[in-house]
Amino acid sequence: MARRSLYVGGLDPQVTEEILWAAFIPFGDLLDVSMPLDNETQQHRGFAFIEFELPEDAASAKENMDDSELFGRRLRVAYTRPSSVGAGKPLWADTDEWLAYQEKEKEENAKTEDTKSS
């Protein structure tokens, strides 16, 4: 599967999602631009994720924008890592499995303790 999402690092604090949108739209239609925020400062953390509609557009943007300069800073542009299996599931989705695993661990630990004390 061809990749359509890019990581863009080395961003100046002045850079906004709108600025990134304008900088990357020449390479093709964008689906999303997101800049994760620092919880304490509520400022972006110096990197962003950009998702293109087509993999070819992402490849063109990566090739042209990696090592380019924006607001006096050199950008690092790379493909994002594929998400791990189950990454999109809510935290509580595996609760039953986790509880069953914990119960099994308790039982095994209890057996081990019984064996040691005998």
N, CA and C atoms as an extended XYZ file, in Angstrom:
354
Properties=species:S:1:pos:R:3:atomname:S:1:resname:S:1:resid:I:1 pbc="F F F"
N         0.843       -1.181        0.000 N   MET     1
C         0.000        0.000        0.000 CA  MET     1
C         0.885        1.240        0.000 C   MET     1
N         0.663        2.122       -0.941 N   ALA     2
C         1.455        3.345       -1.040 CA  ALA     2
C         1.058        4.306        0.078 C   ALA     2
N         2.028        5.028        0.554 N   ARG     3
C         1.785        5.916        1.687 CA  ARG     3
C         1.395        7.311        1.218 C   ARG     3
N         0.441        7.889        1.938 N   ARG     4
C        -0.059        9.215        1.594 CA  ARG     4
C         0.191       10.237        2.690 C   ARG     4
N         0.732        9.821        3.814 N   SER     5
C         0.915       10.728        4.950 CA  SER     5
C         2.383       11.027        5.182 C   SER     5
N         2.649       12.296        5.495 N   LEU     6
C         4.016       12.752        5.730 CA  LEU     6
C         4.162       13.331        7.124 C   LEU     6
N         5.346       13.150        7.677 N   TYR     7
C         5.775       13.822        8.904 CA  TYR     7
C         6.590       15.022        8.447 C   TYR     7
N         6.328       16.184        9.025 N   VAL     8
C         7.107       17.384        8.722 CA  VAL     8
C         7.648       17.910       10.041 C   VAL     8
N         8.967       17.886       10.208 N   GLY     9
C         9.590       18.330       11.448 CA  GLY     9
C        10.457       19.553       11.241 C   GLY     9
N        10.880       20.143       12.349 N   GLY    10
C        11.737       21.317       12.311 CA  GLY    10
C        10.965       22.607       12.120 C   GLY    10
N         9.707       22.627       12.534 N   LEU    11
C         8.857       23.790       12.293 CA  LEU    11
C         9.118       24.917       13.284 C   LEU    11
N         9.142       26.118       12.765 N   ASP    12
C         9.264       27.322       13.576 CA  ASP    12
C         7.957       27.525       14.356 C   ASP    12
N         8.014       28.111       15.549 N   PRO    13
C         6.789       28.345       16.324 CA  PRO    13
C         5.745       29.195       15.596 C   PRO    13
N         6.178       30.015       14.644 N   GLN    14
C         5.239       30.875       13.914 CA  GLN    14
C         4.407       30.121       12.874 C   GLN    14
N         4.843       28.923       12.509 N   VAL    15
C         4.159       28.165       11.459 CA  VAL    15
C         2.798       27.686       11.968 C   VAL    15
N         1.784       27.853       11.126 N   THR    16
C         0.426       27.418       11.455 CA  THR    16
C        -0.019       26.343       10.465 C   THR    16
N        -1.166       25.738       10.751 N   GLU    17
C        -1.717       24.751        9.824 CA  GLU    17
C        -2.010       25.392        8.472 C   GLU    17
N        -2.468       26.640        8.490 N   GLU    18
C        -2.773       27.342        7.244 CA  GLU    18
C        -1.514       27.552        6.410 C   GLU    18
N        -0.415       27.881        7.053 N   ILE    19
C         0.855       28.079        6.345 CA  ILE    19
C         1.316       26.764        5.732 C   ILE    19
N         1.222       25.677        6.494 N   LEU    20
C         1.610       24.370        5.954 CA  LEU    20
C         0.703       23.965        4.797 C   LEU    20
N        -0.579       24.230        4.950 N   TRP    21
C        -1.522       23.912        3.879 CA  TRP    21
C        -1.080       24.632        2.599 C   TRP    21
N        -0.779       25.920        2.721 N   ALA    22
C        -0.363       26.709        1.553 CA  ALA    22
C         0.963       26.211        0.977 C   ALA    22
N         1.866       25.756        1.831 N   ALA    23
C         3.179       25.294        1.370 CA  ALA    23
C         3.105       23.945        0.664 C   ALA    23
N         2.149       23.095        1.054 N   PHE    24
C         2.095       21.737        0.509 CA  PHE    24
C         1.012       21.522       -0.551 C   PHE    24
N         0.048       22.427       -0.668 N   ILE    25
C        -1.029       22.257       -1.646 CA  ILE    25
C        -0.531       22.248       -3.097 C   ILE    25
N         0.585       22.904       -3.440 N   PRO    26
C         1.050       22.832       -4.831 CA  PRO    26
C         1.368       21.408       -5.305 C   PRO    26
N         1.580       20.485       -4.374 N   PHE    27
C         1.948       19.119       -4.747 CA  PHE    27
C         0.740       18.215       -4.958 C   PHE    27
N        -0.444       18.650       -4.534 N   GLY    28
C        -1.651       17.859       -4.725 CA  GLY    28
C        -2.682       18.145       -3.651 C   GLY    28
N        -3.852       17.552       -3.820 N   ASP    29
C        -4.950       17.769       -2.879 CA  ASP    29
C        -4.621       17.183       -1.510 C   ASP    29
N        -4.846       17.994       -0.485 N   LEU    30
C        -4.594       17.578        0.895 CA  LEU    30
C        -5.892       17.134        1.551 C   LEU    30
N        -5.796       16.106        2.361 N   LEU    31
C        -6.944       15.655        3.146 CA  LEU    31
C        -6.910       16.222        4.555 C   LEU    31
N        -5.689       16.374        5.103 N   ASP    32
C        -5.585       16.830        6.488 CA  ASP    32
C        -4.199       17.381        6.781 C   ASP    32
N        -4.162       18.398        7.619 N   VAL    33
C        -2.917       18.922        8.180 CA  VAL    33
C        -3.149       19.010        9.680 C   VAL    33
N        -2.312       18.344       10.470 N   SER    34
C        -2.481       18.418       11.924 CA  SER    34
C        -1.144       18.690       12.590 C   SER    34
N        -1.207       19.537       13.600 N   MET    35
C        -0.020       19.921       14.363 CA  MET    35
C        -0.294       19.622       15.837 C   MET    35
N         0.231       18.515       16.368 N   PRO    36
C         0.001       18.183       17.777 CA  PRO    36
C         0.476       19.306       18.704 C   PRO    36
N        -0.317       19.564       19.728 N   LEU    37
C        -0.014       20.636       20.673 CA  LEU    37
C         0.652       20.103       21.932 C   LEU    37
N         1.502       20.934       22.518 N   ASP    38
C         2.084       20.657       23.822 CA  ASP    38
C         0.986       20.903       24.854 C   ASP    38
N         0.779       19.974       25.764 N   ASN    39
C        -0.296       20.101       26.753 CA  ASN    39
C        -0.138       21.309       27.663 C   ASN    39
N         1.078       21.657       27.996 N   GLU    40
C         1.306       22.764       28.924 CA  GLU    40
C         1.223       24.118       28.240 C   GLU    40
N         1.916       24.269       27.116 N   THR    41
C         1.993       25.581       26.466 CA  THR    41
C         0.883       25.825       25.456 C   THR    41
N         0.224       24.766       25.016 N   GLN    42
C        -0.794       24.832       23.970 CA  GLN    42
C        -0.243       25.373       22.645 C   GLN    42
N         1.072       25.294       22.473 N   GLN    43
C         1.730       25.632       21.207 CA  GLN    43
C         2.061       24.324       20.503 C   GLN    43
N         2.195       24.384       19.170 N   HIS    44
C         2.548       23.145       18.473 CA  HIS    44
C         3.944       22.712       18.892 C   HIS    44
N         4.227       21.433       18.713 N   ARG    45
C         5.456       20.835       19.226 CA  ARG    45
C         6.590       20.820       18.207 C   ARG    45
N         6.457       21.576       17.121 N   GLY    46
C         7.545       21.672       16.151 CA  GLY    46
C         7.471       20.661       15.028 C   GLY    46
N         6.346       19.938       14.953 N   PHE    47
C         6.172       19.002       13.844 CA  PHE    47
C         4.699       18.922       13.481 C   PHE    47
N         4.446       18.333       12.303 N   ALA    48
C         3.075       18.208       11.812 CA  ALA    48
C         2.943       16.932       10.996 C   ALA    48
N         1.706       16.565       10.738 N   PHE    49
C         1.395       15.448        9.859 CA  PHE    49
C         0.515       15.971        8.739 C   PHE    49
N         0.861       15.600        7.517 N   ILE    50
C         0.111       16.047        6.347 CA  ILE    50
C        -0.324       14.819        5.565 C   ILE    50
N        -1.619       14.748        5.273 N   GLU    51
C        -2.145       13.616        4.517 CA  GLU    51
C        -2.627       14.096        3.152 C   GLU    51
N        -2.121       13.450        2.115 N   PHE    52
C        -2.500       13.757        0.737 CA  PHE    52
C        -3.566       12.794        0.260 C   PHE    52
N        -4.298       13.214       -0.755 N   GLU    53
C        -5.299       12.331       -1.351 CA  GLU    53
C        -4.633       11.202       -2.127 C   GLU    53
N        -3.536       11.513       -2.824 N   LEU    54
C        -2.860       10.513       -3.657 CA  LEU    54
C        -1.431       10.259       -3.184 C   LEU    54
N        -0.989        9.011       -3.201 N   PRO    55
C         0.382        8.679       -2.799 CA  PRO    55
C         1.440        9.383       -3.658 C   PRO    55
N         1.154        9.563       -4.947 N   GLU    56
C         2.117       10.232       -5.833 CA  GLU    56
C         2.352       11.674       -5.394 C   GLU    56
N         1.290       12.319       -4.916 N   ASP    57
C         1.416       13.700       -4.449 CA  ASP    57
C         2.265       13.771       -3.181 C   ASP    57
N         2.075       12.798       -2.288 N   ALA    58
C         2.891       12.742       -1.069 CA  ALA    58
C         4.354       12.533       -1.433 C   ALA    58
N         4.610       11.661       -2.405 N   ALA    59
C         5.988       11.399       -2.835 CA  ALA    59
C         6.621       12.657       -3.415 C   ALA    59
N         5.865       13.391       -4.204 N   SER    60
C         6.370       14.631       -4.798 CA  SER    60
C         6.669       15.675       -3.721 C   SER    60
N         5.767       15.798       -2.756 N   ALA    61
C         5.971       16.751       -1.663 CA  ALA    61
C         7.195       16.378       -0.844 C   ALA    61
N         7.354       15.095       -0.547 N   LYS    62
C         8.516       14.641        0.229 CA  LYS    62
C         9.801       14.968       -0.514 C   LYS    62
N         9.830       14.641       -1.789 N   GLU    63
C        11.028       14.867       -2.598 CA  GLU    63
C        11.390       16.350       -2.682 C   GLU    63
N        10.393       17.199       -2.820 N   ASN    64
C        10.648       18.625       -3.005 CA  ASN    64
C        10.807       19.415       -1.709 C   ASN    64
N        10.139       18.993       -0.645 N   MET    65
C        10.141       19.788        0.587 CA  MET    65
C        11.150       19.328        1.634 C   MET    65
N        11.618       18.080        1.553 N   ASP    66
C        12.614       17.627        2.522 CA  ASP    66
C        13.876       18.458        2.361 C   ASP    66
N        14.378       18.958        3.451 N   ASP    67
C        15.594       19.772        3.486 CA  ASP    67
C        15.391       21.169        2.898 C   ASP    67
N        14.128       21.573        2.714 N   SER    68
C        13.861       22.940        2.264 CA  SER    68
C        13.745       23.839        3.496 C   SER    68
N        13.578       25.121        3.277 N   GLU    69
C        13.549       26.066        4.388 CA  GLU    69
C        12.187       26.745        4.478 C   GLU    69
N        11.689       26.883        5.702 N   LEU    70
C        10.429       27.572        5.955 CA  LEU    70
C        10.598       28.380        7.233 C   LEU    70
N        10.386       29.673        7.145 N   PHE    71
C        10.569       30.581        8.283 CA  PHE    71
C        11.965       30.452        8.889 C   PHE    71
N        12.955       30.288        8.020 N   GLY    72
C        14.339       30.227        8.467 CA  GLY    72
C        14.774       28.903        9.063 C   GLY    72
N        13.910       27.911        9.034 N   ARG    73
C        14.247       26.595        9.582 CA  ARG    73
C        14.243       25.548        8.477 C   ARG    73
N        15.163       24.599        8.583 N   ARG    74
C        15.252       23.516        7.606 CA  ARG    74
C        14.238       22.427        7.973 C   ARG    74
N        13.392       22.093        7.021 N   LEU    75
C        12.358       21.083        7.252 CA  LEU    75
C        12.895       19.675        7.065 C   LEU    75
N        12.378       18.770        7.862 N   ARG    76
C        12.622       17.339        7.680 CA  ARG    76
C        11.278       16.727        7.298 C   ARG    76
N        11.224       16.161        6.106 N   VAL    77
C         9.973       15.576        5.621 CA  VAL    77
C        10.205       14.092        5.360 C   VAL    77
N         9.359       13.263        5.939 N   ALA    78
C         9.484       11.809        5.787 CA  ALA    78
C         8.091       11.197        5.794 C   ALA    78
N         8.003        9.980        5.273 N   TYR    79
C         6.734        9.263        5.361 CA  TYR    79
C         6.460        8.925        6.819 C   TYR    79
N         5.194        8.942        7.186 N   THR    80
C         4.838        8.529        8.542 CA  THR    80
C         4.964        7.023        8.640 C   THR    80
N         5.155        6.536        9.841 N   ARG    81
C         5.211        5.090       10.062 CA  ARG    81
C         3.805        4.530        9.942 C   ARG    81
N         3.691        3.329        9.402 N   PRO    82
C         2.356        2.723        9.353 CA  PRO    82
C         1.829        2.531       10.771 C   PRO    82
N         0.544        2.758       10.950 N   SER    83
C        -0.018        2.588       12.289 CA  SER    83
C        -0.054        1.109       12.641 C   SER    83
N         0.125        0.833       13.915 N   SER    84
C         0.130       -0.559       14.350 CA  SER    84
C        -1.291       -1.106       14.356 C   SER    84
N        -1.390       -2.405       14.270 N   VAL    85
C        -2.696       -3.057       14.273 CA  VAL    85
C        -3.400       -2.736       15.579 C   VAL    85
N        -4.629       -2.318       15.493 N   GLY    86
C        -5.408       -2.012       16.681 CA  GLY    86
C        -5.197       -0.609       17.211 C   GLY    86
N        -4.364        0.179       16.547 N   ALA    87
C        -4.089        1.525       17.043 CA  ALA    87
C        -5.332        2.399       17.010 C   ALA    87
N        -6.252        2.105       16.095 N   GLY    88
C        -7.456        2.910       15.985 CA  GLY    88
C        -8.565        2.501       16.932 C   GLY    88
N        -8.330        1.436       17.701 N   LYS    89
C        -9.366        0.965       18.614 CA  LYS    89
C        -9.352        1.790       19.893 C   LYS    89
N       -10.528        1.976       20.487 N   PRO    90
C       -10.557        2.678       21.766 CA  PRO    90
C        -9.856        1.861       22.848 C   PRO    90
N        -9.381        2.541       23.856 N   LEU    91
C        -8.626        1.928       24.938 CA  LEU    91
C        -9.392        0.789       25.604 C   LEU    91
N       -10.687        0.948       25.748 N   TRP    92
C       -11.476       -0.047       26.462 CA  TRP    92
C       -11.864       -1.248       25.595 C   TRP    92
N       -11.518       -1.251       24.323 N   ALA    93
C       -11.921       -2.334       23.421 CA  ALA    93
C       -11.364       -3.687       23.858 C   ALA    93
N       -10.192       -3.705       24.451 N   ASP    94
C        -9.566       -4.958       24.855 CA  ASP    94
C        -9.706       -5.241       26.350 C   ASP    94
N       -10.630       -4.578       27.009 N   THR    95
C       -10.774       -4.716       28.454 CA  THR    95
C       -11.029       -6.158       28.871 C   THR    95
N       -11.935       -6.842       28.171 N   ASP    96
C       -12.245       -8.231       28.540 CA  ASP    96
C       -11.018       -9.122       28.410 C   ASP    96
N       -10.270       -8.943       27.328 N   GLU    97
C        -9.048       -9.735       27.138 CA  GLU    97
C        -8.044       -9.434       28.244 C   GLU    97
N        -7.894       -8.151       28.584 N   TRP    98
C        -6.950       -7.749       29.612 CA  TRP    98
C        -7.358       -8.342       30.958 C   TRP    98
N        -8.647       -8.273       31.286 N   LEU    99
C        -9.118       -8.824       32.560 CA  LEU    99
C        -8.898      -10.331       32.624 C   LEU    99
N        -9.165      -11.024       31.523 N   ALA   100
C        -8.943      -12.474       31.487 CA  ALA   100
C        -7.462      -12.790       31.681 C   ALA   100
N        -6.602      -12.006       31.037 N   TYR   101
C        -5.158      -12.203       31.176 CA  TYR   101
C        -4.731      -11.979       32.627 C   TYR   101
N        -5.231      -10.922       33.254 N   GLN   102
C        -4.882      -10.619       34.640 CA  GLN   102
C        -5.352      -11.723       35.583 C   GLN   102
N        -6.545      -12.243       35.340 N   GLU   103
C        -7.075      -13.322       36.172 CA  GLU   103
C        -6.197      -14.567       36.050 C   GLU   103
N        -5.786      -14.875       34.836 N   LYS   104
C        -4.918      -16.027       34.601 CA  LYS   104
C        -3.575      -15.832       35.317 C   LYS   104
N        -3.027      -14.624       35.242 N   GLU   105
C        -1.767      -14.314       35.930 CA  GLU   105
C        -1.911      -14.516       37.439 C   GLU   105
N        -3.029      -14.047       38.000 N   LYS   106
C        -3.271      -14.201       39.437 CA  LYS   106
C        -3.295      -15.671       39.830 C   LYS   106
N        -4.012      -16.462       39.033 N   GLU   107
C        -4.112      -17.894       39.319 CA  GLU   107
C        -2.744      -18.563       39.263 C   GLU   107
N        -1.949      -18.225       38.254 N   GLU   108
C        -0.614      -18.811       38.126 CA  GLU   108
C         0.282      -18.389       39.282 C   GLU   108
N         0.186      -17.133       39.691 N   ASN   109
C         0.979      -16.653       40.826 CA  ASN   109
C         0.558      -17.344       42.117 C   ASN   109
N        -0.747      -17.565       42.279 N   ALA   110
C        -1.241      -18.251       43.474 CA  ALA   110
C        -0.725      -19.686       43.516 C   ALA   110
N        -0.726      -20.369       42.373 N   LYS   111
C        -0.203      -21.736       42.305 CA  LYS   111
C         1.278      -21.762       42.651 C   LYS   111
N         2.025      -20.799       42.146 N   THR   112
C         3.459      -20.718       42.424 CA  THR   112
C         3.696      -20.501       43.912 C   THR   112
N         2.912      -19.624       44.537 N   GLU   113
C         3.039      -19.359       45.967 CA  GLU   113
C         2.700      -20.604       46.783 C   GLU   113
N         1.645      -21.329       46.364 N   ASP   114
C         1.264      -22.560       47.067 CA  ASP   114
C         2.379      -23.590       46.986 C   ASP   114
N         3.016      -23.705       45.827 N   THR   115
C         4.100      -24.666       45.630 CA  THR   115
C         5.297      -24.298       46.498 C   THR   115
N         5.605      -23.013       46.597 N   LYS   116
C         6.747      -22.553       47.397 CA  LYS   116
C         6.524      -22.802       48.885 C   LYS   116
N         5.283      -22.615       49.347 N   SER   117
C         5.021      -22.754       50.781 CA  SER   117
C         4.839      -24.208       51.209 C   SER   117
N         4.699      -25.121       50.273 N   SER   118
C         4.525      -26.545       50.624 CA  SER   118
C         5.825      -27.225       50.905 C   SER   118
